[in-house]
């Protein structure tokens, strides 16, 4: 079964929900910026990821976007600056 390259970005104001979304995405792809992951997934994995994320967010406050890229688009990705992936330490303040 073929895989699909996709970029997943999110904007979530709640620290707790954002951390859960980030941890879920870590199991499916590579974090390339603070709120952006690149994933190469099979269709059933994409469905699983969508279902998991849907359970974690509040529709009226949070936003998650899936950008699907074809093989030719992936070849055209240009990276400027530091090519390493993000390793952010998250601190939740109460």
Backbone torsions as a table, in degrees:
resi	resn	phi	psi	omega
1	UNK	NA	134.8	-177.8
2	UNK	-73.2	153.0	175.7
3	UNK	-103.0	161.3	-179.7
4	UNK	-122.9	130.7	175.4
5	UNK	-84.6	130.3	176.9
6	UNK	-143.2	152.2	175.0
7	UNK	-107.6	129.1	178.5
8	UNK	-116.0	124.4	177.3
9	UNK	-122.0	153.4	-178.8
10	UNK	-144.9	152.7	175.4
11	UNK	-136.6	106.2	-174.2
12	UNK	-134.0	116.2	-176.3
13	UNK	-71.5	-27.1	-177.9
14	UNK	-80.3	124.0	178.2
15	UNK	-57.8	-43.5	-177.1
16	UNK	-64.0	-47.9	179.5
17	UNK	-68.1	-39.4	179.2
18	UNK	-60.9	-42.0	178.5
19	UNK	-63.3	-41.7	178.7
20	UNK	-64.7	-42.1	178.2
21	UNK	-63.6	-45.7	179.6
22	UNK	-59.8	-46.5	-179.9
23	UNK	-62.5	-38.7	178.0
24	UNK	-64.3	-47.4	-179.3
25	UNK	-63.9	-31.6	178.2
26	UNK	-59.4	-27.0	178.4
27	UNK	-79.7	-6.1	-175.8
28	UNK	-121.5	-19.6	-175.4
29	UNK	-159.2	-164.4	-177.3
30	UNK	-114.1	129.2	178.2
31	UNK	-77.5	121.4	-177.6
32	UNK	-111.3	-20.0	172.1
33	UNK	-146.5	174.0	-172.7
34	UNK	-54.1	-39.5	-178.8
35	UNK	-124.7	30.5	-176.6
36	UNK	-136.3	130.8	176.0
37	UNK	-122.9	145.6	170.1
38	UNK	-108.3	132.4	-176.4
39	UNK	-131.9	148.5	173.7
40	UNK	-127.6	98.4	-166.9
41	UNK	-127.2	154.1	171.6
42	UNK	-79.1	157.2	-178.2
43	UNK	-53.2	-40.9	-179.4
44	UNK	-68.3	-30.9	176.9
45	UNK	-70.2	-36.9	176.6
46	UNK	-62.8	-45.3	177.9
47	UNK	-60.4	-43.6	179.6
48	UNK	-62.3	-44.9	178.9
49	UNK	-61.1	-46.2	179.8
50	UNK	-59.8	-43.9	179.8
51	UNK	-63.7	-42.6	179.8
52	UNK	-64.2	-44.7	-178.6
53	UNK	-67.2	-38.7	-179.4
54	UNK	-58.9	-34.7	179.6
55	UNK	-71.5	-19.8	-174.0
56	UNK	-94.1	-19.2	-170.1
57	UNK	-104.5	163.6	171.3
58	UNK	-106.5	117.9	-174.0
59	UNK	-58.3	-30.2	-176.9
60	UNK	-86.4	-6.6	-178.3
61	UNK	-123.1	-29.8	-170.6
62	UNK	-107.9	155.9	178.8
63	UNK	-138.5	127.6	172.8
64	UNK	-128.4	133.0	-179.2
65	UNK	-123.2	138.4	176.6
66	UNK	-111.4	120.5	177.0
67	UNK	-111.5	114.4	-177.8
68	UNK	-91.4	129.1	-179.3
69	UNK	-119.4	135.7	175.7
70	UNK	-78.6	168.5	-177.0
71	UNK	-56.4	-40.8	179.3
72	UNK	-67.2	-36.2	178.1
73	UNK	-66.1	-41.3	-179.6
74	UNK	-61.2	-38.9	178.7
75	UNK	-63.3	-23.7	-176.1
76	UNK	-94.5	3.8	179.4
77	UNK	-65.1	131.3	178.6
78	UNK	-114.9	129.0	178.2
79	UNK	-113.6	126.9	176.7
80	UNK	-112.5	143.4	177.8
81	UNK	83.0	-154.8	-174.4
82	UNK	-62.1	117.6	-176.8
83	UNK	-81.4	-8.6	-178.7
84	UNK	-69.1	154.6	176.0
85	UNK	-79.3	164.5	-176.3
86	UNK	-79.5	133.0	172.1
87	UNK	-125.0	85.9	-174.8
88	UNK	-95.1	138.6	171.6
89	UNK	-93.0	126.0	-177.5
90	UNK	-104.1	129.4	176.3
91	UNK	-118.0	126.4	178.7
92	UNK	-103.2	120.5	-179.1
93	UNK	-102.2	137.0	179.2
94	UNK	-106.0	NA	NA
